[in-house]
Amino acid sequence: MKALEVRSISKMFPGNLANDNISFSVEKGEIFAIVGENGAGKSTLMNIIYGIYTPSGGDLLVNEKEVKIRSVEDAIKLRMGMVHQEFMLIPRFTVTQNIVIGDEPHKGIFFDYGRAVREVRELSERVSLVVDATAVAGDLPVGVQQRIEILKVLRRGAEILIFDEPTAVLTPEETVDLFVTMRKLQAEGKTILFISHKLKEVMEIADRIAVLRRGKLQGIVNKKDTNEEELARMMVGRNVVLEIPKVDVEVGAVAFACHDLHVRNKRGYETVKGMSFDVRGGEIVGIAGVQGNGQDELVNAMIGFSHPVSGSMELNGKNMRLVTTAQLRKEGMSYITEDRARRGLVMPYTVRENAVMGQHLGRPFSKGIRMDYDKLAEFAEGKVREYDIRPGDVYDTAGSLSGGNQQKLILARELSLPHNFLIASQPTRGLDVGATEFVYHKLLEEKKAGKAILLISLELSEILGLSDRILVMFEGHIVGETTPDKTTEEALGLLMLGVGIDKKVQS
Amino acid sequence: MSESNFTTKFLKIFGIDNRGHNRRDPLNVWVPLVSIVLALIVSMIVIAASGRNPFRAYALLFGDSGLIPGGAAWRREFAELLIKSAMYIATGLSVALAFKGGLFNIGAEGQFWVGAIVATFFGYWAPVAHTFGAMYAALGSFGWIAQLLHGAICIIMGMLAGGAWAAVAGFLYVKRGVNIVIGTIMLNWIAWFLITSWLVTFNGPMTPASQTFTFGSFYVADTAKLLRIMMPTRLNTSILLVLLAAYATWFLLYKTTIGYEIRAIGYTANIGMETPRAQGINISRRIMQLMTISGALAGLGGCFFILGMQYQFPGTAIMGYGWTGIGVALIGQSEPLGVVLAGLFIGALRTGATSMQVANIPKTFSNIIEGLAVGFIALQVAVRYYLVKIIQHRRARRAPPAGQEAAV
């Protein structure tokens, strides 16, 4: 039986055909993946199915009956449920409160919390999704928070579950857990739509895979009959070499060094507990680790957002422990962030305004306090060409660009600042194959130019492919140092999880 | 940048160009206009519902608002319109500028009165007043120089005071994390009661020792009063000064590095301002500067109130200029030019409102129109939504887009 069928769905946005005549059907109990680059139209399609957008044309069928889905309420009534990429949880509420919100069990006009807890426990047992029903949601790890979202959807009786890039926020082992959950749900007869651009994961979990490119359906393939390379070709329309070429550069002087660095997080807990390392010109030092082991705090200290409680931090030989971001920038620090919306760009600002932020003071972009916006546009136009930022209008807002183009804009800005030390924090997070390749290429160019690069990443393939030296971070410590040719993903993975910490990796 | 050549050239004469602006969305102009029209229509219904003739009411309101030339009283009404508008534009600019930096400075009210009381002080304080009085006498037919200088001193002091008052809230925000709304609103009442319950109350330090129950401050010296520019009306230079201030605000926002940083801070204010911070922008310093300039603009309005209208701090003063400024900023979409137009609109409503009493409508009725206009602005997401729908509908009727044909 077909749980869901999409017939000739199209969606027009002003000046953009986001979905162009898309048709496919999903069998009941199937895990159906939809892959495509950022901006290929995956999210638009899901939002149409889930009633957030109305299609410009085409029909939807649920359980082989034609339906009109005009709102999310309609979709929920049809037993659909979406697990969003950004969780919609209230951090201060307990797990139970979060799950029952909007449909609370009640005794007269009073909320029956006891019954709610029982219901949640029953449900979690029945689908074997383990959660502590009375824990406060905000205190739980991301993977568990996602489980809460799934339970919320299941409690509303969802039969068709849409997962919108669910692994983007997860650590590798949480991803494994999620896949186990998805298989369980499948075994219960639920239908799952899985949106992703991570081919490895799609190949692992999906039964069939639909590939979107620029709003058009490129094809639907059985997992058995395909491989990652073919999918990548379908996604980007050409052969993508995900192999990272080796570049050998003579290592230069120490650019950044820290010794016994201790940093506290916002709540006052020490999460970096005595790290010592250095980064030299012409080398890429990779920091591998599971998210939440102190990477964020380390970066915050390195960019001057928070001051280390103790230890030393030097940039080009100058003490930088208690300085501002402006001073670090002046000394030659550049920073590529994974959080483009919060930390990387001013989204309502145009490309030209974003392109110069940080170097807007002084010539050529300003004289005294007067800003020369013509110079901004001129500069940005050059960068747009050099970095192939699309669509190439420097008057477009940064928010209107796709994730990959936003990251190119950040690269364009950060690499054009005078710098000799580059912090790349998860530089390819959320990017598609093409943009990822571009970022790798640029990082290697930087290395060739003799810059010192610190790469912090959760993707082991990235760490292994790019780094000259690898540091493994676990609970605020460096638990191992190695080089890519002396280790494997498995060995690194064990270290990241704190397995066998006493035995240092042979080097 | 293919705007009409004439407009571009015309504005260039005044040093205005669009280089610092983003590409314009015509809806930014249409949303406030539609909101005003909607407010006027709803107000008509309210008048009609109360059994009065809305057309007669509007004829009186706009007929005497000073907007429409002609009639015996027009020159006077026009002057009143501009005098009132100057104050609303000043407070409107104050609120709008802070908005641009992501700060909800609802302290324009307090900054206005602090500016007013300080301008009053420098207007009557003997050492200053006597100096300029003597200068005026000595200069003879060049006496206006003394007037300009004394006025300038009062205004500069008033603006500095308004700025300092706002800077207190800015300091508390930057150093202590006190919410800017809370900080500024508290300072409003502190300013208001310091002035009205102490400084200018009966026998207060700034009130003449009096035999009768007069209260209100000393009157400022003649040299401190703003020059009149359209005899015999009391129209004074305040409107010119406020236009200059609007130009300066625009220049600050779109021509300077400070404005560039302020807007970046404002755009990211609700998500922690991390982007500008990561680019090395000194956020605390900019917020202090922004609050100070914002307060100075509100203080300028207070100077107009004293030096152009009252010539003393009257015991009968009532609050409202700063509050109105919030509405002006909202209707003006926080753009200096929009604020000038919105200020003129509110000024016109307030000028013509008195005449509506002839039609048996209280003069405070104009507040309903203002309130509704601001309300519709607040609903601008909805207004925008329907405007887009209308535009799309009209376009679709003219020529169906290629994509839709393909989809069918």
Contacts between the chains, C-beta under 8 A, distances in Angstrom:
chain1	res1	chain2	res2	distance
A	8	B	407	7.2
A	10	B	403	6.9
A	10	B	404	8.0
A	10	B	406	7.4
A	10	B	407	3.7
A	12	B	401	6.6
A	12	B	403	4.5
A	12	B	404	6.3
A	12	B	407	7.5
A	14	B	392	8.0
A	17	B	403	4.8
A	20	B	403	7.9
A	20	B	406	7.6
A	20	B	407	8.0
A	21	B	406	7.2
A	21	B	407	6.5
A	56	B	403	7.0
A	56	B	404	6.0
A	56	B	407	5.6
A	57	B	404	6.9
A	57	B	407	3.3
A	57	B	408	6.0
A	58	B	407	6.9
A	303	B	278	6.2
A	305	B	274	7.8
A	305	B	277	7.1
A	305	B	278	7.6
A	324	B	280	7.5
A	324	B	282	7.4
A	325	B	277	6.2
A	325	B	278	6.3
A	325	B	279	7.7
A	325	B	280	4.9
A	326	B	280	3.7
A	326	B	281	7.6
A	326	B	282	6.4
A	328	B	280	7.7
A	329	B	279	7.4
A	329	B	280	4.2
A	330	B	280	7.5
A	335	B	278	6.2
A	337	B	278	7.0
A	339	B	274	7.8
A	341	B	271	7.4
A	342	B	271	5.4
A	342	B	272	6.7
A	342	B	274	5.3
A	342	B	275	7.0
A	343	B	274	4.6
A	343	B	275	5.7
A	343	B	278	5.3
A	344	B	275	6.4
A	344	B	278	7.8
A	345	B	275	6.1
A	346	B	264	4.9
A	346	B	267	5.0
A	346	B	268	5.7
A	346	B	275	5.2
A	346	B	276	6.9
A	347	B	267	7.2
A	348	B	267	4.6
A	349	B	263	7.6
A	349	B	264	6.4
A	349	B	267	6.3
A	350	B	22	5.4
A	350	B	23	7.9
A	353	B	260	7.1
A	353	B	264	7.6
A	357	B	264	6.7
A	357	B	275	7.5
A	357	B	276	7.1
A	357	B	279	4.5
A	357	B	281	7.7
A	358	B	279	3.7
A	358	B	280	5.6
A	358	B	281	8.0
A	360	B	257	6.0
A	360	B	260	6.0
A	360	B	261	7.8
A	361	B	257	5.8
A	366	B	256	7.9
A	366	B	257	4.9
A	369	B	256	4.5
A	369	B	257	5.4
A	369	B	258	6.1
A	370	B	255	6.0
A	370	B	256	6.1
A	370	B	257	7.7
A	371	B	20	6.8
A	371	B	255	6.1
A	371	B	256	5.8
A	371	B	257	5.2
A	371	B	259	7.3
A	371	B	260	5.4
A	373	B	19	4.1
A	373	B	20	4.8
A	373	B	254	8.0
A	374	B	19	5.9
A	395	B	22	6.4
A	395	B	23	4.7
A	397	B	22	7.2
